[in-house]
């Protein structure tokens, strides 16, 4: 699957977002090493703290299904009713969740502005000096 195809999957996931407060929809498409795609969207909550990001939704679905080896994730975000015009990077909490399950030098994060510009980052580039299982001697 190409990065562009994975981004299109993230775009589809965006349409399922529950965003009655921010009206900013985010979708994620997480590709496993085996080639399976898990989708996620952001799900807001009136108390704000329990809100869950699209990236974590995708990871938690995959982990629940027994997946533990991931290749890359694409993220698409934009206000409701609009197409992405800017790249939407994962928040710090999502980057930390990625550190739990992914190698910082090989796991890729794919961002696009929806107009043809695609950025491909290693997790370690977006979370330098990240804290993960290796820091605990595991």
N, C-alpha and C positions, 0 to 999 in steps of 0.2 A: 504494500500500500504506500502510495506516495504521500509526502507531507501535505500536498494540496488536497488529496482525497481525504486524509485524516481531518484536515481543517473543515472540509465540507460536512463531515460527520459531526464535528463540534457545533457547526452551524445548525444542524438538525436538532441536536440536543438542546440548544438554546431556546427553541420553541416550547419546551416543556417547563421552563423556569417559572417559579412562583415568586413574583416580585411586586407585591402590592404597595410597598413602601418606597423603595429606591427607583422602581421602574427601569432598572438596569439588568438586562438578561444576560446570563453567561452560560455557555455550554462547553463541555469538555468531552473529548474522545480519547480514551486511554487504550493504547495498543499493547497487548502482551507479547512476550517473546514468541509465543506459539501462533500469533497472528489474529487473535480474537480482539474485538473492540468492545469496550465497556463505555457506556455513555453516562454523563452526569449533567445536572443543571443546578443552579443556585436555588435554594429554598429559604425564603425569608421568614422571620417570625416577629410578631409585634414586640417581643421583649428584646429584640436585636441580638443578644448574646447567643441564643440557640440557632441563629441563622447558619446554614451550611453552604459552603461554596461548591461550585460545579466540580472542581477538581477532586475535592474530598469525597463528594458523592460518587464519582466514578471509581475512585480508589476503594472506597468502602464496599461498593457493590462487588468489585472484582475480588477483593480479599474474602468477602463472605462466600463467594463461589469457589474459593480455594486457590485462587491465583496468587503467585508470589514473585513472578518474574516479568518485568515490564520493560518495554523497548522505548516508548515515547508517548507523549500526550500533546494534543492540540487543544488550544483554547480560543474561543470566540466570544466576544462581549460587545454589547451595544445597548443603547436605550431601546425600550419597547417600540416595536413598529419600525425600527431603523436597521439598516445593514451596518456592519462594522466599518468604521472609517479610520480607526486607530487600533494599534495592537493592544491587547488586554493581557497583561502579565499576571501570573499567580501571586496571591498575597503571601506574606511570610509564613502564616500558619500552614497553608497548602504546601509551600516549599519544604517545611519541616516534615509534613506527612510523607512527601516524596522521599526525603532522606531516610525515612524508616525502611522503605522497601526498595530503593533504587541506588545504584552506584552513581556517585556524583560526577564521575568522569565519562560515563557512557550513556546514562539516561538522558534523553533529549526532550526539550520543551519547544514546541512549535507554535509560533505566534504569527498572525497575519492581520493586515489591515483590511482584508476583504477586497482589495483593489489590485491584487497581484504581488504585493510585497510580502515576502515570507522571511521570518527570522527563525533560526534554528540554534538553540542554546543548549549547552550541557548544563545539567542541574547545578554542578559546581560553579559555573559562571554566574548563576543567579543567586546562589547561596554559598558564597565562599566561606570556608572554615565552618561548614555546617556540622551539626551534632547528630550523630547517628549511632547505630548499634556498635560499630567499631570502636567508638569512644568509651564503651563500657567493657571492652575486651571480649566482645562476642563476635 
